[in-house]
Amino acid sequence: MRKRILVLALLAGAVLLLLSACNSRVAEPTAAPVVTSEPAGPVMPTTAPQPSAAPVTQAPKPTTNPDVADIFARPEMTVLGELESGIPFGLTENGHSFKGDPEAPVLITEFSEYQ
């Protein structure tokens, strides 16, 4: 019986602690302090400096690198067989192995190095 009362008391304490942490009251903002003395040092202007009128130039057009374009081209794929689950596998024209539909709308190329 004492054990049950102790567990209920701890549970009630935890609930009260959680409820007190979720208090929705917001502290009222305090008034800004009133400055009665003059500021020390020079006073900065309050207006922003106006930008000078500079001529607008266009950005250079990007150049295409044929080596980069070749990376994203879909290589020819030769299907060598199918896995037990019916997924085709084979080799590309560059000798890299592949797994999946050669005519899939998305081609994922993984670049990795084992060192």
N, C-alpha and C positions, 0 to 999 in steps of 0.2 A: 504494500500500500504506500509506504514511504517513497519507494522508487517511482511509482506512478505519479505521485504529487511532485516529486523533484523534476521529473521529465516535463510535466505540464507547466511548472513554474519556469523552467528554462525555455520552453517553447513560447510561452507568453512573453518572456523577456526579450527573446529574439524578435518576435513580431512587433513589440513596442519599439525596439531599437530601429527596425526597418521603417516603421511608420514615422518615427521622429526624423530619420534621415531624408524622408521624402516630403519634408515640409514645403508647402507651396508658397509660403510667405516670402516676399522679396523685400530686402532692406530699402528703406527710403533713401533717396540720394541726399547727400549733405550739400549745403550751400558752399559755393566756391569762396575761398578766403579773399578778403578785401585787402588790396595792396594800397597802403597809404603813402609810401615813399616813392621817390623817383627811381627809375631803373638805373642801375650802374652801367656805365659804358655807353657807346653810341647807339642810337636808335636806327634800326634797319628800316628801309622803305617798305610800305605795306603793299605796293603794287608789284606785280611780276614784270620782269623785263620783257620787252617786246622782241620776238624773234626777227632776225634780219631776213630780208627777202633773198633767198638763195635760189639759183636756177634749179629746176627739177630735171634730173637725169634719169633715163630709163636703165633698168638693170640689164646686164648682158644676157643674151639668150644662151641657154645651156647647150653644150655640144654633146653629141651622141658618140659614145665610144663603142665601136663594133665588137670589141672583146666582151664588154658587159652585156650587150644584146645577145650574144651567143650563149651566155650562161642561162638565160631564161627561155631559150628556144627548146621545144619539146623534141627529144632525140627519137630516132627510129628504135622501136622495141621489137625484139623477136621472142615470142612466147615459146618456152621449152617444155612446159607441162603445167599440170595443176596440182595443188596441194590436196590433201584428203578432204578439206572443207570446200573444195571447188574454186579456190582462189588461184588465178594464173600467176606464174613466175617465169622469169627469163632474163635475157641480157639486152642492154642497150647497144647502140652502134659503137659506143666508146668502150664496151666491155664491162660496164657496171651492172650489177644485178638489180633486179626490181621484183616487186611483189604487188599484185593488184591488177586492175583492169587497165590495159595500155591506152584505152580510149576514154579514160575518166576525165571529167571536166576540170579537175584540180590535180596538179602534179606537185608533190612535196619532195624537194631535194634536200637531203641531209649532208652537210659538210662536217666531217669530223677528222680528228687526227689522234692516233693512239701513241702517246709518248710517255 
